[in-house]
């Protein structure tokens, strides 16, 4: 299985947001975006913990997230 690159991922997400533009008026769109953010944050936290359980360091996790080791640990170690 190949991992999609940043361009492919960006295009996929932009397509999703365009669909939201067409499907949800005003404040409903914002509520949907907030829910998506909540779900994605949960997935990121779970993946960060999975990486460390598989012996990746918090520095490795931080690099993937574009933050410091300490920032990654503080946000996702629980």
PyMOL Python script that loads the backbone (N, CA, C, O; Angstrom):
from pymol import cmd

cmd.read_pdbstr("""\
ATOM      1  N   UNK A   1       0.843  -1.183   0.000  1.00  0.00           N
ATOM      2  CA  UNK A   1       0.000   0.000   0.000  1.00  0.00           C
ATOM      3  C   UNK A   1       0.888   1.245   0.000  1.00  0.00           C
ATOM      4  O   UNK A   1       1.792   1.373   0.826  1.00  0.00           O
ATOM      5  N   UNK A   2       0.626   2.142  -0.915  1.00  0.00           N
ATOM      6  CA  UNK A   2       1.426   3.367  -0.986  1.00  0.00           C
ATOM      7  C   UNK A   2       0.752   4.486  -0.216  1.00  0.00           C
ATOM      8  O   UNK A   2      -0.473   4.612  -0.214  1.00  0.00           O
ATOM      9  N   UNK A   3       1.564   5.285   0.430  1.00  0.00           N
ATOM     10  CA  UNK A   3       1.057   6.428   1.175  1.00  0.00           C
ATOM     11  C   UNK A   3       0.903   7.605   0.213  1.00  0.00           C
ATOM     12  O   UNK A   3       1.837   7.922  -0.523  1.00  0.00           O
ATOM     13  N   UNK A   4      -0.268   8.259   0.210  1.00  0.00           N
ATOM     14  CA  UNK A   4      -0.430   9.408  -0.676  1.00  0.00           C
ATOM     15  C   UNK A   4       0.492  10.545  -0.247  1.00  0.00           C
ATOM     16  O   UNK A   4       0.712  10.764   0.944  1.00  0.00           O
ATOM     17  N   UNK A   5       1.019  11.253  -1.218  1.00  0.00           N
ATOM     18  CA  UNK A   5       1.893  12.386  -0.923  1.00  0.00           C
ATOM     19  C   UNK A   5       1.106  13.595  -0.485  1.00  0.00           C
ATOM     20  O   UNK A   5      -0.124  13.589  -0.541  1.00  0.00           O
ATOM     21  N   UNK A   6       1.805  14.648  -0.043  1.00  0.00           N
ATOM     22  CA  UNK A   6       1.133  15.857   0.432  1.00  0.00           C
ATOM     23  C   UNK A   6       0.207  16.475  -0.607  1.00  0.00           C
ATOM     24  O   UNK A   6      -0.869  16.961  -0.258  1.00  0.00           O
ATOM     25  N   UNK A   7       0.606  16.467  -1.881  1.00  0.00           N
ATOM     26  CA  UNK A   7      -0.232  17.064  -2.919  1.00  0.00           C
ATOM     27  C   UNK A   7      -1.533  16.296  -3.065  1.00  0.00           C
ATOM     28  O   UNK A   7      -2.603  16.899  -3.144  1.00  0.00           O
ATOM     29  N   UNK A   8      -1.454  14.970  -3.102  1.00  0.00           N
ATOM     30  CA  UNK A   8      -2.647  14.135  -3.219  1.00  0.00           C
ATOM     31  C   UNK A   8      -3.557  14.337  -2.013  1.00  0.00           C
ATOM     32  O   UNK A   8      -4.774  14.460  -2.157  1.00  0.00           O
ATOM     33  N   UNK A   9      -2.971  14.369  -0.845  1.00  0.00           N
ATOM     34  CA  UNK A   9      -3.750  14.563   0.379  1.00  0.00           C
ATOM     35  C   UNK A   9      -4.422  15.932   0.381  1.00  0.00           C
ATOM     36  O   UNK A   9      -5.596  16.046   0.732  1.00  0.00           O
ATOM     37  N   UNK A  10      -3.686  16.968  -0.007  1.00  0.00           N
ATOM     38  CA  UNK A  10      -4.257  18.316  -0.062  1.00  0.00           C
ATOM     39  C   UNK A  10      -5.422  18.384  -1.041  1.00  0.00           C
ATOM     40  O   UNK A  10      -6.447  19.005  -0.757  1.00  0.00           O
ATOM     41  N   UNK A  11      -5.260  17.749  -2.185  1.00  0.00           N
ATOM     42  CA  UNK A  11      -6.331  17.749  -3.183  1.00  0.00           C
ATOM     43  C   UNK A  11      -7.565  17.029  -2.643  1.00  0.00           C
ATOM     44  O   UNK A  11      -8.689  17.492  -2.837  1.00  0.00           O
ATOM     45  N   UNK A  12      -7.362  15.916  -1.976  1.00  0.00           N
ATOM     46  CA  UNK A  12      -8.463  15.161  -1.395  1.00  0.00           C
ATOM     47  C   UNK A  12      -9.211  16.008  -0.362  1.00  0.00           C
ATOM     48  O   UNK A  12     -10.440  16.068  -0.369  1.00  0.00           O
ATOM     49  N   UNK A  13      -8.459  16.658   0.518  1.00  0.00           N
ATOM     50  CA  UNK A  13      -9.082  17.481   1.559  1.00  0.00           C
ATOM     51  C   UNK A  13      -9.781  18.700   0.967  1.00  0.00           C
ATOM     52  O   UNK A  13     -10.858  19.082   1.426  1.00  0.00           O
ATOM     53  N   UNK A  14      -9.177  19.310  -0.044  1.00  0.00           N
ATOM     54  CA  UNK A  14      -9.833  20.457  -0.694  1.00  0.00           C
ATOM     55  C   UNK A  14     -11.153  20.040  -1.330  1.00  0.00           C
ATOM     56  O   UNK A  14     -12.141  20.774  -1.277  1.00  0.00           O
ATOM     57  N   UNK A  15     -11.158  18.849  -1.934  1.00  0.00           N
ATOM     58  CA  UNK A  15     -12.400  18.333  -2.520  1.00  0.00           C
ATOM     59  C   UNK A  15     -13.472  18.151  -1.457  1.00  0.00           C
ATOM     60  O   UNK A  15     -14.641  18.463  -1.684  1.00  0.00           O
ATOM     61  N   UNK A  16     -13.075  17.651  -0.308  1.00  0.00           N
ATOM     62  CA  UNK A  16     -14.013  17.479   0.803  1.00  0.00           C
ATOM     63  C   UNK A  16     -14.579  18.825   1.243  1.00  0.00           C
ATOM     64  O   UNK A  16     -15.786  18.959   1.443  1.00  0.00           O
ATOM     65  N   UNK A  17     -13.714  19.812   1.392  1.00  0.00           N
ATOM     66  CA  UNK A  17     -14.155  21.141   1.824  1.00  0.00           C
ATOM     67  C   UNK A  17     -15.073  21.769   0.773  1.00  0.00           C
ATOM     68  O   UNK A  17     -16.047  22.434   1.128  1.00  0.00           O
ATOM     69  N   UNK A  18     -14.783  21.571  -0.494  1.00  0.00           N
ATOM     70  CA  UNK A  18     -15.664  22.085  -1.546  1.00  0.00           C
ATOM     71  C   UNK A  18     -17.046  21.456  -1.445  1.00  0.00           C
ATOM     72  O   UNK A  18     -18.055  22.130  -1.658  1.00  0.00           O
ATOM     73  N   UNK A  19     -17.096  20.177  -1.122  1.00  0.00           N
ATOM     74  CA  UNK A  19     -18.391  19.520  -0.942  1.00  0.00           C
ATOM     75  C   UNK A  19     -19.133  20.118   0.245  1.00  0.00           C
ATOM     76  O   UNK A  19     -20.355  20.262   0.209  1.00  0.00           O
ATOM     77  N   UNK A  20     -18.399  20.464   1.293  1.00  0.00           N
ATOM     78  CA  UNK A  20     -19.031  21.111   2.444  1.00  0.00           C
ATOM     79  C   UNK A  20     -19.616  22.450   2.042  1.00  0.00           C
ATOM     80  O   UNK A  20     -20.712  22.812   2.468  1.00  0.00           O
ATOM     81  N   UNK A  21     -18.871  23.194   1.209  1.00  0.00           N
ATOM     82  CA  UNK A  21     -19.350  24.496   0.745  1.00  0.00           C
ATOM     83  C   UNK A  21     -20.713  24.364   0.081  1.00  0.00           C
ATOM     84  O   UNK A  21     -21.575  25.230   0.233  1.00  0.00           O
ATOM     85  N   UNK A  22     -20.902  23.278  -0.655  1.00  0.00           N
ATOM     86  CA  UNK A  22     -22.137  23.077  -1.392  1.00  0.00           C
ATOM     87  C   UNK A  22     -23.242  22.468  -0.532  1.00  0.00           C
ATOM     88  O   UNK A  22     -24.423  22.633  -0.841  1.00  0.00           O
ATOM     89  N   UNK A  23     -22.883  21.777   0.524  1.00  0.00           N
ATOM     90  CA  UNK A  23     -23.862  21.009   1.290  1.00  0.00           C
ATOM     91  C   UNK A  23     -24.346  21.657   2.580  1.00  0.00           C
ATOM     92  O   UNK A  23     -25.455  21.376   3.035  1.00  0.00           O
ATOM     93  N   UNK A  24     -23.527  22.523   3.173  1.00  0.00           N
ATOM     94  CA  UNK A  24     -23.873  23.071   4.480  1.00  0.00           C
ATOM     95  C   UNK A  24     -23.812  24.595   4.450  1.00  0.00           C
ATOM     96  O   UNK A  24     -22.756  25.170   4.185  1.00  0.00           O
ATOM     97  N   UNK A  25     -24.936  25.247   4.721  1.00  0.00           N
ATOM     98  CA  UNK A  25     -24.931  26.715   4.730  1.00  0.00           C
ATOM     99  C   UNK A  25     -24.332  27.268   6.025  1.00  0.00           C
ATOM    100  O   UNK A  25     -24.444  26.653   7.086  1.00  0.00           O
ATOM    101  N   UNK A  26     -23.703  28.424   5.922  1.00  0.00           N
ATOM    102  CA  UNK A  26     -23.239  29.223   7.048  1.00  0.00           C
ATOM    103  C   UNK A  26     -22.686  28.491   8.244  1.00  0.00           C
ATOM    104  O   UNK A  26     -21.687  27.779   8.137  1.00  0.00           O
ATOM    105  N   UNK A  27     -23.331  28.661   9.389  1.00  0.00           N
ATOM    106  CA  UNK A  27     -22.871  28.115  10.658  1.00  0.00           C
ATOM    107  C   UNK A  27     -22.825  26.596  10.703  1.00  0.00           C
ATOM    108  O   UNK A  27     -22.041  26.017  11.455  1.00  0.00           O
ATOM    109  N   UNK A  28     -23.668  25.947   9.895  1.00  0.00           N
ATOM    110  CA  UNK A  28     -23.621  24.475   9.864  1.00  0.00           C
ATOM    111  C   UNK A  28     -22.284  23.994   9.319  1.00  0.00           C
ATOM    112  O   UNK A  28     -21.736  23.004   9.804  1.00  0.00           O
ATOM    113  N   UNK A  29     -21.759  24.681   8.323  1.00  0.00           N
ATOM    114  CA  UNK A  29     -20.455  24.319   7.749  1.00  0.00           C
ATOM    115  C   UNK A  29     -19.371  24.421   8.813  1.00  0.00           C
ATOM    116  O   UNK A  29     -18.518  23.540   8.919  1.00  0.00           O
ATOM    117  N   UNK A  30     -19.402  25.492   9.601  1.00  0.00           N
ATOM    118  CA  UNK A  30     -18.413  25.660  10.665  1.00  0.00           C
ATOM    119  C   UNK A  30     -18.511  24.515  11.674  1.00  0.00           C
ATOM    120  O   UNK A  30     -17.489  23.979  12.103  1.00  0.00           O
ATOM    121  N   UNK A  31     -19.719  24.144  12.049  1.00  0.00           N
ATOM    122  CA  UNK A  31     -19.902  23.046  12.996  1.00  0.00           C
ATOM    123  C   UNK A  31     -19.336  21.739  12.438  1.00  0.00           C
ATOM    124  O   UNK A  31     -18.732  20.960  13.175  1.00  0.00           O
ATOM    125  N   UNK A  32     -19.528  21.498  11.146  1.00  0.00           N
ATOM    126  CA  UNK A  32     -18.985  20.287  10.519  1.00  0.00           C
ATOM    127  C   UNK A  32     -17.461  20.335  10.521  1.00  0.00           C
ATOM    128  O   UNK A  32     -16.820  19.327  10.818  1.00  0.00           O
ATOM    129  N   UNK A  33     -16.866  21.481  10.196  1.00  0.00           N
ATOM    130  CA  UNK A  33     -15.407  21.618  10.202  1.00  0.00           C
ATOM    131  C   UNK A  33     -14.836  21.392  11.601  1.00  0.00           C
ATOM    132  O   UNK A  33     -13.784  20.768  11.741  1.00  0.00           O
ATOM    133  N   UNK A  34     -15.510  21.886  12.630  1.00  0.00           N
ATOM    134  CA  UNK A  34     -15.056  21.677  14.009  1.00  0.00           C
ATOM    135  C   UNK A  34     -15.104  20.192  14.357  1.00  0.00           C
ATOM    136  O   UNK A  34     -14.194  19.681  15.010  1.00  0.00           O
ATOM    137  N   UNK A  35     -16.148  19.500  13.933  1.00  0.00           N
ATOM    138  CA  UNK A  35     -16.250  18.060  14.193  1.00  0.00           C
ATOM    139  C   UNK A  35     -15.151  17.300  13.456  1.00  0.00           C
ATOM    140  O   UNK A  35     -14.565  16.370  14.009  1.00  0.00           O
ATOM    141  N   UNK A  36     -14.870  17.686  12.221  1.00  0.00           N
ATOM    142  CA  UNK A  36     -13.782  17.052  11.470  1.00  0.00           C
ATOM    143  C   UNK A  36     -12.465  17.264  12.199  1.00  0.00           C
ATOM    144  O   UNK A  36     -11.670  16.333  12.328  1.00  0.00           O
ATOM    145  N   UNK A  37     -12.227  18.484  12.679  1.00  0.00           N
ATOM    146  CA  UNK A  37     -10.988  18.765  13.410  1.00  0.00           C
ATOM    147  C   UNK A  37     -10.886  17.889  14.657  1.00  0.00           C
ATOM    148  O   UNK A  37      -9.817  17.355  14.954  1.00  0.00           O
ATOM    149  N   UNK A  38     -11.986  17.738  15.382  1.00  0.00           N
ATOM    150  CA  UNK A  38     -11.995  16.910  16.591  1.00  0.00           C
ATOM    151  C   UNK A  38     -11.651  15.456  16.257  1.00  0.00           C
ATOM    152  O   UNK A  38     -10.851  14.823  16.945  1.00  0.00           O
ATOM    153  N   UNK A  39     -12.265  14.943  15.198  1.00  0.00           N
ATOM    154  CA  UNK A  39     -11.997  13.563  14.795  1.00  0.00           C
ATOM    155  C   UNK A  39     -10.547  13.383  14.348  1.00  0.00           C
ATOM    156  O   UNK A  39      -9.903  12.397  14.708  1.00  0.00           O
ATOM    157  N   UNK A  40     -10.036  14.329  13.568  1.00  0.00           N
ATOM    158  CA  UNK A  40      -8.659  14.234  13.081  1.00  0.00           C
ATOM    159  C   UNK A  40      -7.679  14.325  14.249  1.00  0.00           C
ATOM    160  O   UNK A  40      -6.704  13.574  14.293  1.00  0.00           O
ATOM    161  N   UNK A  41      -7.920  15.224  15.184  1.00  0.00           N
ATOM    162  CA  UNK A  41      -7.042  15.339  16.357  1.00  0.00           C
ATOM    163  C   UNK A  41      -7.008  14.027  17.138  1.00  0.00           C
ATOM    164  O   UNK A  41      -5.951  13.609  17.611  1.00  0.00           O
ATOM    165  N   UNK A  42      -8.162  13.381  17.272  1.00  0.00           N
ATOM    166  CA  UNK A  42      -8.198  12.090  17.955  1.00  0.00           C
ATOM    167  C   UNK A  42      -7.377  11.042  17.219  1.00  0.00           C
ATOM    168  O   UNK A  42      -6.667  10.251  17.840  1.00  0.00           O
ATOM    169  N   UNK A  43      -7.476  11.040  15.897  1.00  0.00           N
ATOM    170  CA  UNK A  43      -6.700  10.095  15.091  1.00  0.00           C
ATOM    171  C   UNK A  43      -5.207  10.384  15.195  1.00  0.00           C
ATOM    172  O   UNK A  43      -4.401   9.458  15.283  1.00  0.00           O
ATOM    173  N   UNK A  44      -4.834  11.657  15.185  1.00  0.00           N
ATOM    174  CA  UNK A  44      -3.423  12.028  15.310  1.00  0.00           C
ATOM    175  C   UNK A  44      -2.877  11.568  16.659  1.00  0.00           C
ATOM    176  O   UNK A  44      -1.788  11.000  16.735  1.00  0.00           O
ATOM    177  N   UNK A  45      -3.634  11.814  17.713  1.00  0.00           N
ATOM    178  CA  UNK A  45      -3.204  11.378  19.048  1.00  0.00           C
ATOM    179  C   UNK A  45      -3.042   9.875  19.129  1.00  0.00           C
ATOM    180  O   UNK A  45      -2.064   9.381  19.690  1.00  0.00           O
ATOM    181  N   UNK A  46      -3.990   9.149  18.574  1.00  0.00           N
ATOM    182  CA  UNK A  46      -3.900   7.693  18.571  1.00  0.00           C
ATOM    183  C   UNK A  46      -2.703   7.201  17.780  1.00  0.00           C
ATOM    184  O   UNK A  46      -2.016   6.268  18.196  1.00  0.00           O
ATOM    185  N   UNK A  47      -2.452   7.829  16.641  1.00  0.00           N
ATOM    186  CA  UNK A  47      -1.309   7.417  15.822  1.00  0.00           C
ATOM    187  C   UNK A  47       0.008   7.753  16.512  1.00  0.00           C
ATOM    188  O   UNK A  47       0.960   6.977  16.439  1.00  0.00           O
ATOM    189  N   UNK A  48       0.071   8.896  17.177  1.00  0.00           N
ATOM    190  CA  UNK A  48       1.288   9.273  17.913  1.00  0.00           C
ATOM    191  C   UNK A  48       1.582   8.245  19.003  1.00  0.00           C
ATOM    192  O   UNK A  48       2.726   7.819  19.168  1.00  0.00           O
ATOM    193  N   UNK A  49       0.553   7.850  19.744  1.00  0.00           N
ATOM    194  CA  UNK A  49       0.753   6.844  20.798  1.00  0.00           C
ATOM    195  C   UNK A  49       1.117   5.485  20.208  1.00  0.00           C
ATOM    196  O   UNK A  49       1.948   4.772  20.770  1.00  0.00           O
ATOM    197  N   UNK A  50       0.510   5.121  19.088  1.00  0.00           N
ATOM    198  CA  UNK A  50       0.857   3.867  18.418  1.00  0.00           C
ATOM    199  C   UNK A  50       2.318   3.874  18.006  1.00  0.00           C
ATOM    200  O   UNK A  50       3.024   2.884  18.196  1.00  0.00           O
ATOM    201  N   UNK A  51       2.776   4.986  17.444  1.00  0.00           N
ATOM    202  CA  UNK A  51       4.187   5.080  17.039  1.00  0.00           C
ATOM    203  C   UNK A  51       5.109   4.855  18.234  1.00  0.00           C
ATOM    204  O   UNK A  51       6.094   4.124  18.130  1.00  0.00           O
ATOM    205  N   UNK A  52       4.790   5.483  19.370  1.00  0.00           N
ATOM    206  CA  UNK A  52       5.679   5.321  20.530  1.00  0.00           C
ATOM    207  C   UNK A  52       5.591   3.916  21.105  1.00  0.00           C
ATOM    208  O   UNK A  52       6.587   3.400  21.612  1.00  0.00           O
ATOM    209  N   UNK A  53       4.427   3.286  21.038  1.00  0.00           N
ATOM    210  CA  UNK A  53       4.311   1.900  21.497  1.00  0.00           C
ATOM    211  C   UNK A  53       5.105   0.961  20.605  1.00  0.00           C
ATOM    212  O   UNK A  53       5.512  -0.121  21.028  1.00  0.00           O
ATOM    213  N   UNK A  54       5.320   1.386  19.364  1.00  0.00           N
ATOM    214  CA  UNK A  54       6.127   0.587  18.421  1.00  0.00           C
ATOM    215  C   UNK A  54       7.578   1.050  18.428  1.00  0.00           C
ATOM    216  O   UNK A  54       8.329   0.791  17.487  1.00  0.00           O
ATOM    217  N   UNK A  55       7.959   1.732  19.494  1.00  0.00           N
ATOM    218  CA  UNK A  55       9.351   2.116  19.769  1.00  0.00           C
ATOM    219  C   UNK A  55       9.855   3.324  18.993  1.00  0.00           C
ATOM    220  O   UNK A  55      11.066   3.538  18.929  1.00  0.00           O
ATOM    221  N   UNK A  56       8.969   4.122  18.401  1.00  0.00           N
ATOM    222  CA  UNK A  56       9.406   5.403  17.843  1.00  0.00           C
ATOM    223  C   UNK A  56       9.595   6.357  19.024  1.00  0.00           C
ATOM    224  O   UNK A  56       8.924   6.217  20.047  1.00  0.00           O
ATOM    225  N   UNK A  57      10.477   7.294  18.891  1.00  0.00           N
ATOM    226  CA  UNK A  57      10.687   8.268  19.964  1.00  0.00           C
ATOM    227  C   UNK A  57       9.705   9.429  19.797  1.00  0.00           C
ATOM    228  O   UNK A  57       9.113   9.619  18.734  1.00  0.00           O
ATOM    229  N   UNK A  58       9.551  10.190  20.866  1.00  0.00           N
ATOM    230  CA  UNK A  58       8.717  11.386  20.772  1.00  0.00           C
ATOM    231  C   UNK A  58       9.357  12.408  19.832  1.00  0.00           C
ATOM    232  O   UNK A  58       8.654  13.241  19.260  1.00  0.00           O
ATOM    233  N   UNK A  59      10.663  12.355  19.668  1.00  0.00           N
ATOM    234  CA  UNK A  59      11.333  13.213  18.682  1.00  0.00           C
ATOM    235  C   UNK A  59      10.889  12.818  17.271  1.00  0.00           C
ATOM    236  O   UNK A  59      10.658  13.686  16.429  1.00  0.00           O
ATOM    237  N   UNK A  60      10.768  11.506  17.009  1.00  0.00           N
ATOM    238  CA  UNK A  60      10.275  11.035  15.707  1.00  0.00           C
ATOM    239  C   UNK A  60       8.851  11.525  15.465  1.00  0.00           C
ATOM    240  O   UNK A  60       8.527  12.013  14.382  1.00  0.00           O
ATOM    241  N   UNK A  61       8.013  11.392  16.475  1.00  0.00           N
ATOM    242  CA  UNK A  61       6.627  11.842  16.372  1.00  0.00           C
ATOM    243  C   UNK A  61       6.595  13.344  16.117  1.00  0.00           C
ATOM    244  O   UNK A  61       5.873  13.814  15.238  1.00  0.00           O
ATOM    245  N   UNK A  62       7.371  14.090  16.879  1.00  0.00           N
ATOM    246  CA  UNK A  62       7.421  15.539  16.702  1.00  0.00           C
ATOM    247  C   UNK A  62       7.839  15.937  15.303  1.00  0.00           C
ATOM    248  O   UNK A  62       7.273  16.865  14.727  1.00  0.00           O
ATOM    249  N   UNK A  63       8.837  15.240  14.741  1.00  0.00           N
ATOM    250  CA  UNK A  63       9.276  15.532  13.365  1.00  0.00           C
ATOM    251  C   UNK A  63       8.136  15.342  12.380  1.00  0.00           C
ATOM    252  O   UNK A  63       7.927  16.173  11.496  1.00  0.00           O
ATOM    253  N   UNK A  64       7.394  14.243  12.530  1.00  0.00           N
ATOM    254  CA  UNK A  64       6.255  13.986  11.632  1.00  0.00           C
ATOM    255  C   UNK A  64       5.185  15.058  11.762  1.00  0.00           C
ATOM    256  O   UNK A  64       4.522  15.403  10.784  1.00  0.00           O
ATOM    257  N   UNK A  65       5.015  15.585  12.977  1.00  0.00           N
ATOM    258  CA  UNK A  65       3.999  16.609  13.226  1.00  0.00           C
ATOM    259  C   UNK A  65       4.496  18.024  12.950  1.00  0.00           C
ATOM    260  O   UNK A  65       3.706  18.967  12.892  1.00  0.00           O
ATOM    261  N   UNK A  66       5.808  18.169  12.779  1.00  0.00           N
ATOM    262  CA  UNK A  66       6.364  19.506  12.555  1.00  0.00           C
ATOM    263  C   UNK A  66       6.474  20.324  13.829  1.00  0.00           C
ATOM    264  O   UNK A  66       6.423  21.554  13.799  1.00  0.00           O
ATOM    265  N   UNK A  67       6.626  19.619  14.964  1.00  0.00           N
ATOM    266  CA  UNK A  67       6.760  20.288  16.262  1.00  0.00           C
ATOM    267  C   UNK A  67       7.934  19.661  17.014  1.00  0.00           C
ATOM    268  O   UNK A  67       8.519  18.679  16.557  1.00  0.00           O
ATOM    269  N   UNK A  68       8.267  20.226  18.149  1.00  0.00           N
ATOM    270  CA  UNK A  68       9.354  19.668  18.959  1.00  0.00           C
ATOM    271  C   UNK A  68       8.913  18.381  19.644  1.00  0.00           C
ATOM    272  O   UNK A  68       7.722  18.086  19.737  1.00  0.00           O
ATOM    273  N   UNK A  69       9.893  17.622  20.119  1.00  0.00           N
ATOM    274  CA  UNK A  69       9.633  16.403  20.887  1.00  0.00           C
ATOM    275  C   UNK A  69       8.758  16.727  22.095  1.00  0.00           C
ATOM    276  O   UNK A  69       7.792  16.021  22.387  1.00  0.00           O
ATOM    277  N   UNK A  70       9.115  17.809  22.794  1.00  0.00           N
ATOM    278  CA  UNK A  70       8.380  18.177  23.994  1.00  0.00           C
ATOM    279  C   UNK A  70       6.932  18.548  23.671  1.00  0.00           C
ATOM    280  O   UNK A  70       6.017  18.152  24.393  1.00  0.00           O
ATOM    281  N   UNK A  71       6.721  19.298  22.599  1.00  0.00           N
ATOM    282  CA  UNK A  71       5.358  19.690  22.217  1.00  0.00           C
ATOM    283  C   UNK A  71       4.523  18.461  21.865  1.00  0.00           C
ATOM    284  O   UNK A  71       3.355  18.372  22.245  1.00  0.00           O
ATOM    285  N   UNK A  72       5.121  17.513  21.139  1.00  0.00           N
ATOM    286  CA  UNK A  72       4.400  16.282  20.785  1.00  0.00           C
ATOM    287  C   UNK A  72       4.032  15.507  22.045  1.00  0.00           C
ATOM    288  O   UNK A  72       2.895  15.058  22.193  1.00  0.00           O
ATOM    289  N   UNK A  73       4.999  15.349  22.959  1.00  0.00           N
ATOM    290  CA  UNK A  73       4.737  14.597  24.192  1.00  0.00           C
ATOM    291  C   UNK A  73       3.652  15.270  25.026  1.00  0.00           C
ATOM    292  O   UNK A  73       2.740  14.605  25.518  1.00  0.00           O
ATOM    293  N   UNK A  74       3.753  16.595  25.186  1.00  0.00           N
ATOM    294  CA  UNK A  74       2.777  17.313  26.018  1.00  0.00           C
ATOM    295  C   UNK A  74       1.362  17.175  25.472  1.00  0.00           C
ATOM    296  O   UNK A  74       0.403  17.086  26.239  1.00  0.00           O
ATOM    297  N   UNK A  75       1.233  17.158  24.165  1.00  0.00           N
ATOM    298  CA  UNK A  75      -0.103  17.111  23.586  1.00  0.00           C
ATOM    299  C   UNK A  75      -0.682  15.699  23.513  1.00  0.00           C
ATOM    300  O   UNK A  75      -1.888  15.518  23.682  1.00  0.00           O
ATOM    301  N   UNK A  76       0.169  14.694  23.262  1.00  0.00           N
ATOM    302  CA  UNK A  76      -0.364  13.379  22.909  1.00  0.00           C
ATOM    303  C   UNK A  76       0.032  12.220  23.818  1.00  0.00           C
ATOM    304  O   UNK A  76      -0.360  11.089  23.531  1.00  0.00           O
ATOM    305  N   UNK A  77       0.770  12.428  24.875  1.00  0.00           N
ATOM    306  CA  UNK A  77       1.258  11.285  25.658  1.00  0.00           C
ATOM    307  C   UNK A  77       0.191  10.544  26.436  1.00  0.00           C
ATOM    308  O   UNK A  77       0.429   9.402  26.830  1.00  0.00           O
ATOM    309  N   UNK A  78      -0.949  11.116  26.675  1.00  0.00           N
ATOM    310  CA  UNK A  78      -2.008  10.460  27.473  1.00  0.00           C
ATOM    311  C   UNK A  78      -2.733   9.382  26.733  1.00  0.00           C
ATOM    312  O   UNK A  78      -3.639   8.757  27.284  1.00  0.00           O
TER     313      UNK A  78
END
""", "prot")
cmd.dss("prot")
cmd.show_as("cartoon", "prot")
cmd.util.cbc("prot")
cmd.orient("prot")
